[in-house]
């Protein structure tokens, strides 16, 4: 379910921003991080097409951050 970023609690916003910053700067992105990123993308309404390479994760993280 899409939830507006403006309507989220401050702590949740900060967690999301910290998490996507970490993912965007990671060389390798593990399975747990992919799952969390996928859930965050759904939560904020960003499309995430998970492929084998890590670039899709970085791209999605940047989109969430923006």
C-alpha positions as CSV (number, residue, x, y, z in Angstrom):
1,X,0.0,0.0,0.0
2,X,1.4,3.4,-1.0
3,X,1.8,5.8,1.8
4,X,2.8,9.4,1.4
5,X,6.3,10.1,2.7
6,X,4.9,13.4,4.2
7,X,2.5,11.4,6.3
8,X,5.1,9.0,7.8
9,X,6.5,9.4,11.3
10,X,9.8,11.2,11.5
11,X,11.6,8.1,12.8
12,X,10.4,6.0,9.9
13,X,11.4,8.7,7.4
14,X,14.9,8.8,8.9
15,X,15.2,5.0,8.8
16,X,14.2,4.9,5.1
17,X,16.6,7.7,4.2
18,X,19.5,6.1,6.1
19,X,18.7,2.7,4.6
20,X,18.5,3.8,1.0
21,X,21.6,5.9,1.4
22,X,23.4,2.8,2.6
23,X,22.1,0.6,-0.3
24,X,22.9,3.2,-2.9
25,X,26.5,3.3,-1.7
26,X,26.9,-0.5,-1.3
27,X,29.1,-2.6,-3.6
28,X,27.1,-5.7,-2.9
29,X,23.5,-5.9,-1.8
30,X,22.4,-9.0,0.0
31,X,19.1,-10.8,0.0
32,X,17.8,-9.2,3.2
33,X,18.6,-5.7,2.0
34,X,16.8,-6.5,-1.3
35,X,13.7,-7.6,0.6
36,X,13.7,-4.5,2.8
37,X,14.3,-2.2,-0.2
38,X,11.4,-3.9,-2.1
39,X,9.1,-3.4,0.9
40,X,10.2,0.3,1.2
41,X,9.6,0.8,-2.5
42,X,6.1,-0.6,-2.2
43,X,5.5,1.6,0.9
44,X,6.5,4.8,-0.8
45,X,5.2,4.0,-4.4
46,X,8.5,3.5,-6.2
47,X,8.7,0.8,-8.9
48,X,11.4,-1.8,-8.2
49,X,12.3,-4.4,-10.8
50,X,14.7,-6.7,-9.0
51,X,17.2,-8.3,-11.4
52,X,20.4,-10.3,-10.8
53,X,22.7,-7.3,-10.8
54,X,22.9,-4.8,-8.0
55,X,22.3,-1.8,-10.2
56,X,18.5,-2.2,-10.0
57,X,18.8,-1.9,-6.2
58,X,20.9,1.2,-6.4
59,X,18.6,2.8,-8.9
60,X,15.6,2.0,-6.7
61,X,17.3,3.4,-3.6
62,X,18.1,6.6,-5.4
63,X,14.5,6.9,-6.6
64,X,13.3,6.5,-3.0
65,X,15.8,9.0,-1.8
66,X,14.7,11.6,-4.3
